[in-house]
Structure formats: structure tokens, C-alpha cells
Amino acid sequence: MTLSDNDMLESLSQDQEAEPNTQAETLTLSLPAPISVGEKTITELKLREPTLYETIIASRKVVSFPNIVRVEVMEAEIEIVRQVTGLSDAFFSQIPSGIIKKARDFVVGFEERARDNLSQEEHDLPCEKTLTFSPAIHGGGKEWDVMTLRAPTIGEIKSARMILKKASLEKIHRSNEMLITAVSGWPKAAVLRLPISNFVEASGYLNGFFPVFQ
């Protein structure tokens, strides 16, 4: 199920919008038995890389920031799987835990691998970084296939970090989205459609110039 832009604007306090961008790496998990709710029946889960938008929605399950409780992390990871599949709670609550574990490992793995790669990069950052996207990402009535990043100004960093006066995992994601939007010139709608691994790469680059603001 793809939410309309208006639905997504509403879910993010009417200031942002997004919808999934089709990505090449997918996984289909067959269910041991069909699950029916009303007139709809499912026999499998179709998974892909989550977007930043879906990650933000799932991060709302974590309310004990900064001393995060493990059960909240688990709930957030389960929610991001549900976001990716587009299934209602009525369907999702009937899926065997073993299937959810495999789905979690696949979906969450995109961000985990991106952060592992980020930690291995050199600290001598280039003056400019370019990310390319195929297929292109839609946003603001245009298709975006190239994102060009540079060292952010202190003003851009401070403006993005204003939201962190009362920190939460959701606000950290949204602060980094604001910074990417300011530097790249992309509209928020397109940035929210970023695959989560590309979001990690872009935000890691921008934050690398002034780590105190991470």
C-alpha cells in the first residue's frame, strides 16, 4: 500500500511527504499458511529497502531516548518491517515470529551495513560528494537522480539541530533530513524517499565536518 502525499504530510506533522522508491534488492518470504482478514488473503511477505520516511515512522516506538530500552528497539524494528510490507496490524499480528525475524534481518540490514561502512571511511572528507540514483527519486514534481553534497555551513548545521533541543530518535533522523535538504537543494519529499542506506551515507558525510553536532 502506497500512502498519498497528503497522508504522509499529515503523519509527519504536515511539513513533509514521501512514498517508497522502487529498489532493486528485494526479498519474498512465503508464509507457512495463508492469512486472511476480511476478504483479503496473503501468502507471502514482499520486502525491500526501507525509506527514510518509514524509518522515521518506526522510530516513534523508541521513547526512552537516550537510554534506549531494548524492547523499544525491537518494537521499532518490527514496525519498520510492517511499514515496508504495507500490511495492517490485523495481518501483521498473525505472522509467525520466525518469519518476522527473517524479515527484520533483511530490512534492518540495509541501515546496519551502511553504518558499518561509514565507520570504516577515512576522516579526511572530500570537499564535495555525489550520490546517484537509479531509478530516479520523485519529489517536488521532479525526478532526482543526482544528489550533490558539500561541507555544510555552520548556519545550516545549527538550523538543522534546533529540533534537537529535546532529543529523540525521530528528531535525530528529521534533523539530518533537514540538513540534507538544506545542502543538496532537494525538496523534503524527495529526501524522505531516500533509501535508508543512502540517507546514512549522506548524513554521515555532512556530519563528519562538525561531529560535535551529531
N, C-alpha and C positions, 0 to 999 in steps of 0.2 A: 504493500500500500504506500503510495506517494502522497504526502501531505501537500496541500496547496500552499503557495507563498503566504497567503493571509493566515492560514492556520499556524504556520511556523512563526510568523511575526507575532501572533498572539502568545504563543508558547514561550517566546523569548522577550516578554515584556514590551511587545510591539515596537522593537527597534532593530530587529534583524530577521533574516529569512534564509531558507536553504531547502534543498532537496538532494537526494543521493545522486552522485555522478556514477555512471556505469564504469566499473573497473574490470580488468581482465582476470584477476585472480579470484576464483570463486570456489566454493565447496558445497556439495549437496550431501546431506545426511538423511538416509532412509529411516523412517520410524519403524519400530517393531510391529506396530499395529496402527491402523488409521485412527485419527482423532476427529470427532465430529462435534460441531457446535452449531445448533440450528440446522440450516440447510447446507452449510459448508463443511467439507471434509478435507483434511490434509494427510498426506502420506510421507512427506519429506520436509526438511528444512533447507532452504536455499540461502547460502551465506556469502558475504563479500566483505571487503574492507569498509569499516565504518567511516562516516564523515565527521568533521569537527562538530557539526550540529548535533549529531546523535551522541557524540561523546559528552557534550555539554549537558544534554538532557539526562544522560545516565549519571553524570557526576553529582546531580542533585540528591542522589541517595546517600552521599557522604556528607554528613552534617557535623561530625566530631573533629573537624579540622582545627589545629594542625595535628593533634594526636589522634590520628585516624584509627578507628576500630576495624579490625579485620572483617567482621560480619558486614559492615557497611561497604567495604571494598567488594566483597562477594556479591552483595545486592546490586552494586553499580555494574559489575561485570555481567551479571545475569540480565540486567536491564538493557545493556548495550547490545546483547545478543537479541533481545526481544525487539529493540529498535530496528536492527538490521533485517530481521525476518519480517517485520511489519505485522506480526500476529497480536491478537488481543490477549489480555490476561486469561480469558476463559480457555483459549487454546494452550497458552504457554504453561499454565499450571498443571496440565495433564501430560507434559512431555517428560519421559524418564530422565532422571538426573544424569545418567551416563551419557546420553545424547547431548544434554546441555553442557556437560564438561568438555566434550569434544568440540562443540560449537564455541564455547568460551575460549579454548586454547587457540582456535583458528582466528577468531575475531579480535581478541585482545593481543594476539601475537604481532599484529601489524605495528601497534604502538610500542610494544616491548622491544622489538627488533630495531625500530627507528631510534629509540633512546639508547640502546646498546651501541649502535653505530655512531651516534652523536658523541657518546663518551669517549670514543676511540679517535675522534678527529683531533687534528692539531689545533692549538690555541692561536696560532698566527692566522687570523681570519683575512680572507681576500677583501678588497675594497668593494667588490660587487659580487653578487651571487645570482645565478639564473636558474629557475626551475621551469621545466617544460611539461606539458600535459597532453596526453593523447588517450582518450578523446578530450577535446577542449571542455572547459568548465563554464557552464552558463551562469550569468549573473548580471543584473542591471540592464537587461535587454541586449546583451552582447555575449559572444563566445570568447573565452580567455584561454589561450594555450601557452602563454609565456608569462612568468612572473619574475620581475627583476627587482632584486633587493639590494640595499646599500646599508652602510652604517647609519643607524637612526640618530637623529639629533636628540640632545638632552630634553628639549621641549616635547618631542614626540614620546620619549620614554616616560617622562613624568606625567604626561596627559593620560597615557595608557594605564599607568599604575595608580591613578586616582581612585579607581574602582576597588583597589586592594586595601583601603583604609580599614575595612572589616573583611579579612581574607576568608575565602572558601575555595574548594577545588574548582567549583564552577566559575568563580570570579577570576581565578588564575588563568583558566582557559580563555575567558572572554577578554581579559586584559591583553593576552598575547594576540588574540584575534584583532583587537583594536590597533595594536602596534603593527601587525602585518598589513592591515588595511591602510594605515597612515603612510607607511613607507612604500608599499607596492603600487598604490593607486587603484587597486582592485576594489570593487564595491563589496560591502559586507556580505551580500547574498552569495557572491562567488567565493569569498574566503570561507564562509560557513560550509560550502560544498567541498572544500578541500578534503581529500583522503587524509586520514589521521596521520599517516606516516609522513606525508608532505608538510602537514602542519607542524609536526615535531621538528622537521628539518629546517623549516623557515623560521620558527620561533627560536630554535636553538642558535641559529646564525645571528639573529638580531639581538638576542640577549647576551651573546658572547662578548659584545663590545663593552658591556657595562654590567657584569654579573651581579653587582650589588642590588640591582633592581629585579632579579629573578624571583 
